Amino acid sequence: MKLLTVFFLNGVVDSVVKQSVTVELEAMADCEPIIQVMPLASFPCDIREGDAFHLLKLDEDSEPVVVCGSFVQSANQRK
C-alpha cells in the first residue's frame, strides 16, 4: 500500500533583490515563520513584496513547485 503524501507550505514574499527573493514560510500555526532565500527563477510569475504563494510537493521523488497566489485564490481560479 502506498500512502499519499503532500507537502504544502504557505509563503509571503518579504523582499526581492536582483535574482534573490527572501520569503517567510508558515510551517505550523502559532509558530514563528521560516525565513528562506529563494532564487527569483523559482517563481513562475512576477512577484513583489507582500505577494502570497505556496510550495507544493506531491510525492517524495518530486521537487517542490512554487504556485503563485494564496491557496484560496488558486483554488478559486481553478473553478
Secondary structure by P-SEA (a helix, b strand, c coil): cbbbbbbbbbbbbccccccbbbbbbbccccbbbbbbbbbcccccccccccbbbbbbbccccccbbbbcccaaaaaaaac
